[in-house]
């Protein structure tokens, strides 16, 4: 199915590449939200952002999708601790050990994207994580039993219109292409 045609007819769409955890891991990550306050992410929105592209012209979608087609990721990832970003008061699930393949995917994707006339700001460093809650307090405990996602999906996604607010329980993101 050609998912590009389902994107709104707006001139721009807010895009990002990410890894989505499998259903079992997402369910376990959702259970880790129980002790957190703040606005909790919807289970269907759990993802590990590889590159946030921001607003991009919809006519570039075919080239952006093509950039992802040449890449794969088949490692499992194990999350086992809470991290905290003070800006936005974001609580996230972090990785005990980060496989080299994840950094390779991140770098290879950046190289592919540089071949497209995108206006995007590449982050100066990569902190692999899955956001669990925003506007939250720092968790008192830092570690939890490892949650392993065996089959992550490498995807291109977009942010939906602002009708779905973070913490509402409704997904905010739509997967446009699975690789």
C-alpha positions as CSV (number, residue, x, y, z in Angstrom):
1,X,0.0,0.0,0.0
2,X,1.3,3.5,-0.9
3,X,1.2,5.2,2.5
4,X,2.5,8.5,1.1
5,X,-0.9,9.3,-0.4
6,X,-2.5,9.1,3.1
7,X,-0.4,12.0,4.4
8,X,-2.3,15.3,4.6
9,X,-2.2,17.6,1.6
10,X,-0.4,20.2,3.7
11,X,2.8,21.5,2.3
12,X,4.9,20.2,5.2
13,X,4.7,17.3,7.6
14,X,6.7,16.7,10.8
15,X,8.8,13.6,10.4
16,X,11.2,11.4,12.3
17,X,12.9,8.0,11.9
18,X,12.6,5.7,14.9
19,X,12.6,2.1,16.3
20,X,9.3,0.9,17.7
21,X,9.5,-1.8,20.3
22,X,7.5,-5.0,19.9
23,X,4.1,-5.3,21.6
24,X,5.3,-7.3,24.6
25,X,8.1,-4.8,25.4
26,X,5.7,-1.9,24.9
27,X,3.2,-3.4,27.4
28,X,6.0,-3.9,29.9
29,X,7.2,-0.3,29.4
30,X,3.7,0.9,30.0
31,X,3.7,-1.0,33.3
32,X,6.8,1.0,34.3
33,X,4.8,4.2,34.0
34,X,2.7,3.2,37.0
35,X,5.0,4.8,39.5
36,X,5.4,8.0,37.4
37,X,3.5,11.2,37.6
38,X,3.1,13.7,34.8
39,X,1.7,13.2,31.3
40,X,2.3,9.7,30.3
41,X,3.0,8.6,26.7
42,X,0.5,6.3,25.0
43,X,1.8,2.8,24.6
44,X,1.4,3.0,20.8
45,X,3.7,6.0,20.8
46,X,6.7,4.3,22.5
47,X,9.6,4.7,20.2
48,X,13.4,5.3,20.2
49,X,14.1,8.3,17.9
50,X,17.0,7.9,15.6
51,X,16.7,11.2,13.8
52,X,14.1,13.9,14.2
53,X,13.7,15.7,10.8
54,X,11.1,18.3,11.8
55,X,8.8,19.9,9.3
56,X,9.7,18.8,5.8
57,X,8.0,19.4,2.4
58,X,5.7,16.4,1.5
59,X,7.3,16.3,-2.0
60,X,10.5,15.0,-0.3
61,X,8.8,12.0,1.2
62,X,9.7,9.6,-1.6
63,X,13.4,10.5,-1.2
64,X,13.2,10.3,2.6
65,X,11.6,6.9,2.4
66,X,14.3,5.7,0.0
67,X,17.0,6.8,2.4
68,X,15.5,4.4,5.0
69,X,15.0,1.5,2.6
70,X,18.7,0.7,2.3
71,X,19.1,0.2,6.1
72,X,18.2,-2.5,8.5
73,X,18.3,-3.2,12.2
74,X,17.9,-6.6,13.7
75,X,19.4,-6.3,17.2
76,X,17.3,-6.7,20.4
77,X,17.4,-3.9,22.9
78,X,17.1,-4.2,26.7
79,X,15.8,-1.2,28.7
80,X,16.5,-1.3,32.5
81,X,16.7,2.2,34.0
82,X,14.9,5.5,34.2
83,X,16.6,8.6,32.8
84,X,15.5,12.2,33.3
85,X,15.9,15.3,31.1
86,X,15.4,18.4,33.1
87,X,14.3,20.4,30.1
88,X,10.6,19.3,29.8
89,X,10.9,17.2,32.9
90,X,11.0,14.0,30.7
91,X,11.3,10.6,32.3
92,X,12.6,8.0,29.9
93,X,13.6,4.3,29.7
94,X,17.3,3.8,29.0
95,X,19.4,0.9,27.8
96,X,21.7,-1.1,30.0
97,X,24.0,-1.8,27.1
98,X,23.8,0.0,23.7
99,X,24.8,-2.3,20.9
100,X,27.2,-0.9,18.4
101,X,24.7,-1.7,15.6
102,X,22.4,1.0,17.0
103,X,25.1,3.6,16.6
104,X,25.9,2.3,13.1
105,X,22.2,2.6,12.1
106,X,22.1,6.1,13.5
107,X,25.3,7.2,11.6
108,X,24.3,5.4,8.3
109,X,20.9,7.0,8.3
110,X,22.4,10.4,8.8
111,X,24.7,9.8,5.9
112,X,21.8,8.8,3.7
113,X,19.8,11.9,4.8
114,X,22.6,14.2,3.9
115,X,22.1,13.2,0.2
116,X,18.6,14.9,0.4
117,X,18.1,18.6,0.3
118,X,16.6,18.6,3.8
119,X,16.6,21.5,6.3
120,X,17.1,19.7,9.6
121,X,19.3,20.0,12.6
122,X,21.2,16.9,13.4
123,X,21.5,16.6,17.2
124,X,25.1,16.9,18.4
125,X,24.9,13.6,20.4
126,X,22.6,10.5,20.4
127,X,21.0,9.4,23.7
128,X,19.0,6.3,22.8
129,X,15.8,6.3,25.0
130,X,12.0,5.8,25.0
131,X,10.0,8.7,26.5
132,X,7.6,7.5,29.2
133,X,6.3,10.8,30.7
134,X,6.6,14.5,30.3
135,X,6.2,17.2,32.9
136,X,7.0,14.6,35.5
137,X,9.1,14.4,38.7
138,X,12.5,12.6,38.7
139,X,11.8,9.0,39.7
140,X,13.1,8.0,43.1
141,X,14.2,4.6,41.9
142,X,16.5,4.4,38.9
143,X,16.6,0.7,37.8
144,X,13.9,-1.8,36.9
145,X,13.9,-5.4,35.7
146,X,15.2,-5.5,32.1
147,X,12.6,-5.2,29.4
148,X,13.9,-6.6,26.1
149,X,12.4,-5.9,22.7
150,X,13.4,-8.7,20.4
151,X,11.8,-7.3,17.2
152,X,12.0,-3.6,16.9
153,X,10.5,-2.0,13.8
154,X,12.6,0.5,11.9
155,X,10.1,3.2,10.7
156,X,9.5,6.6,9.3
157,X,6.8,8.4,11.2
158,X,5.0,11.7,11.4
159,X,3.4,13.7,14.2
160,X,-0.3,13.9,13.9
161,X,-2.2,17.2,14.0
162,X,-2.3,18.8,17.4
163,X,-5.7,17.3,18.1
164,X,-4.0,14.6,20.3
165,X,-2.2,16.1,23.2
166,X,0.6,14.2,25.0
167,X,-0.8,12.4,28.1
168,X,-4.3,12.0,26.7
169,X,-3.8,8.2,26.1
170,X,-4.3,8.8,22.4
171,X,-1.4,8.1,19.9
172,X,0.3,11.2,18.7
173,X,2.3,9.6,15.9
174,X,1.6,7.7,12.7
175,X,3.9,5.3,11.1
176,X,4.2,6.1,7.4
177,X,6.7,3.4,6.4
178,X,8.1,0.3,8.0
179,X,11.5,-0.9,6.7
